[in-house]
Amino acid sequence: MRFILKRVNKEESIVLDTKKC
């Protein structure tokens, strides 16, 4: 799981990462 976003929000990045994964 790589953080594509600039980690604006940890929760949001994790959620988006999980969905993409």
ZAPA-511914 format. One record per residue: residue number from 1; x, y, z of N, C-alpha, C, CB in turn; residue in three letters. Coordinates in steps of 0.001 Angstrom, whole numbers, plus 500000, padded with zeros to 6 digits. Last residue first. Glycine has a CB too. Example, Ala and Ser with C-alpha at 12.3 -4.5 7.8 and 13.67 -1.06 7.14 Angstrom:
# residues 2
<site nr="2" n_px="512850" n_py="497750" n_pz="507080" ca_px="513670" ca_py="498940" ca_pz="507140" c_px="512900" c_py="500030" c_pz="507870" cb_px="514084" cb_py="499402" cb_pz="505725" rest="Ser"/>
<site nr="1" n_px="513190" n_py="494310" n_pz="507800" ca_px="512300" ca_py="495500" ca_pz="507800" c_px="513200" c_py="496700" c_pz="507800" cb_px="511308" cb_py="495527" cb_pz="509046" rest="Ala"/>
This chain:
# residues 21
<site nr="21" n_px="493808" n_py="499268" n_pz="496701" ca_px="494456" ca_py="497970" ca_pz="496866" c_px="493376" c_py="496892" c_pz="496740" cb_px="495210" cb_py="497872" cb_pz="498254" rest="Cys"/>
<site nr="20" n_px="491961" n_py="501290" n_pz="496659" ca_px="492747" ca_py="501031" ca_pz="495438" c_px="493387" c_py="499652" c_pz="495525" cb_px="493842" cb_py="502126" cb_pz="495233" rest="Lys"/>
<site nr="19" n_px="491031" n_py="501092" n_pz="499303" ca_px="490103" ca_py="500895" ca_pz="498175" c_px="490888" c_py="500576" c_pz="496910" cb_px="489217" cb_py="502156" cb_pz="497957" rest="Lys"/>
<site nr="18" n_px="493361" n_py="501679" n_pz="500731" ca_px="492721" ca_py="500361" ca_pz="500885" c_px="491791" c_py="500096" c_pz="499708" cb_px="491933" cb_py="500277" cb_pz="502224" rest="Thr"/>
<site nr="17" n_px="493799" n_py="504312" n_pz="499926" ca_px="494790" ca_py="503274" ca_pz="499618" c_px="494135" c_py="501902" c_pz="499688" cb_px="495996" cb_py="503349" cb_pz="500594" rest="Asp"/>
<site nr="16" n_px="491557" n_py="505557" n_pz="501006" ca_px="491743" ca_py="505549" ca_pz="499550" c_px="492719" c_py="504444" c_pz="499165" cb_px="492257" cb_py="506928" cb_pz="499048" rest="Leu"/>
<site nr="15" n_px="492103" n_py="505066" n_pz="503754" ca_px="490858" ca_py="504579" ca_pz="503131" c_px="491045" c_py="504497" c_pz="501618" cb_px="489651" cb_py="505512" cb_pz="503482" rest="Val"/>
<site nr="14" n_px="494554" n_py="506376" n_pz="504076" ca_px="494450" ca_py="504927" ca_pz="504330" c_px="493214" c_py="504377" c_pz="503628" cb_px="494385" cb_py="504628" cb_pz="505865" rest="Ile"/>
<site nr="13" n_px="493813" n_py="509007" n_pz="503474" ca_px="494803" ca_py="508310" ca_pz="502642" c_px="494692" c_py="506814" c_pz="502831" cb_px="496228" cb_py="508778" cb_pz="502976" rest="Ser"/>
<site nr="12" n_px="491921" n_py="509526" n_pz="505529" ca_px="491520" ca_py="509531" ca_pz="504113" c_px="492531" c_py="508774" c_pz="503255" cb_px="491373" cb_py="510977" cb_pz="503599" rest="Glu"/>
<site nr="11" n_px="493598" n_py="509311" n_pz="507838" ca_px="492414" ca_py="508450" ca_pz="507655" c_px="492029" c_py="508379" c_pz="506185" cb_px="491221" cb_py="508973" cb_pz="508490" rest="Glu"/>
<site nr="10" n_px="495547" n_py="511330" n_pz="507346" ca_px="495921" ca_py="509909" ca_pz="507480" c_px="494717" c_py="509013" c_pz="507222" cb_px="496501" cb_py="509625" cb_pz="508889" rest="Lys"/>
<site nr="9" n_px="495278" n_py="513743" n_pz="504938" ca_px="494624" ca_py="513202" ca_pz="506144" c_px="494961" c_py="511727" c_pz="506231" cb_px="493061" cb_py="513422" cb_pz="506115" rest="Asn"/>
<site nr="8" n_px="497330" n_py="514225" n_pz="503169" ca_px="496579" ca_py="515371" ca_pz="503705" c_px="495887" c_py="514925" c_pz="504986" cb_px="495531" cb_py="515919" cb_pz="502659" rest="Val"/>
<site nr="7" n_px="499328" n_py="512714" n_pz="501883" ca_px="498994" ca_py="512467" ca_pz="503281" c_px="498281" c_py="513669" c_pz="503888" cb_px="500257" cb_py="512140" cb_pz="504085" rest="Arg"/>
<site nr="6" n_px="499267" n_py="513240" n_pz="499220" ca_px="500309" ca_py="513902" ca_pz="500018" c_px="499977" c_py="513798" c_pz="501496" cb_px="500463" cb_py="515386" cb_pz="499606" rest="Lys"/>
<site nr="5" n_px="498537" n_py="509995" n_pz="497740" ca_px="498208" ca_py="511378" ca_pz="498135" c_px="499337" c_py="511965" c_pz="498971" cb_px="496872" cb_py="511425" cb_pz="498930" rest="Leu"/>
<site nr="4" n_px="499647" n_py="507482" n_pz="497651" ca_px="499759" ca_py="508335" ca_pz="496457" c_px="499486" c_py="509789" c_pz="496834" cb_px="498770" cb_py="507869" cb_pz="495345" rest="Ile"/>
<site nr="3" n_px="501245" n_py="505387" n_pz="499616" ca_px="500410" ca_py="506591" ca_pz="499759" c_px="500607" c_py="507501" c_pz="498550" cb_px="500754" cb_py="507354" cb_pz="501074" rest="Phe"/>
<site nr="2" n_px="500883" n_py="501949" n_pz="498875" ca_px="501708" ca_py="503165" ca_pz="498818" c_px="500806" c_py="504392" c_pz="498860" cb_px="502594" cb_py="503182" cb_pz="497535" rest="Arg"/>
<site nr="1" n_px="500854" n_py="498791" n_pz="500000" ca_px="500000" ca_py="500000" ca_pz="500000" c_px="500883" c_py="501249" c_pz="500000" cb_px="499038" cb_py="500011" cb_pz="501244" rest="Met"/>
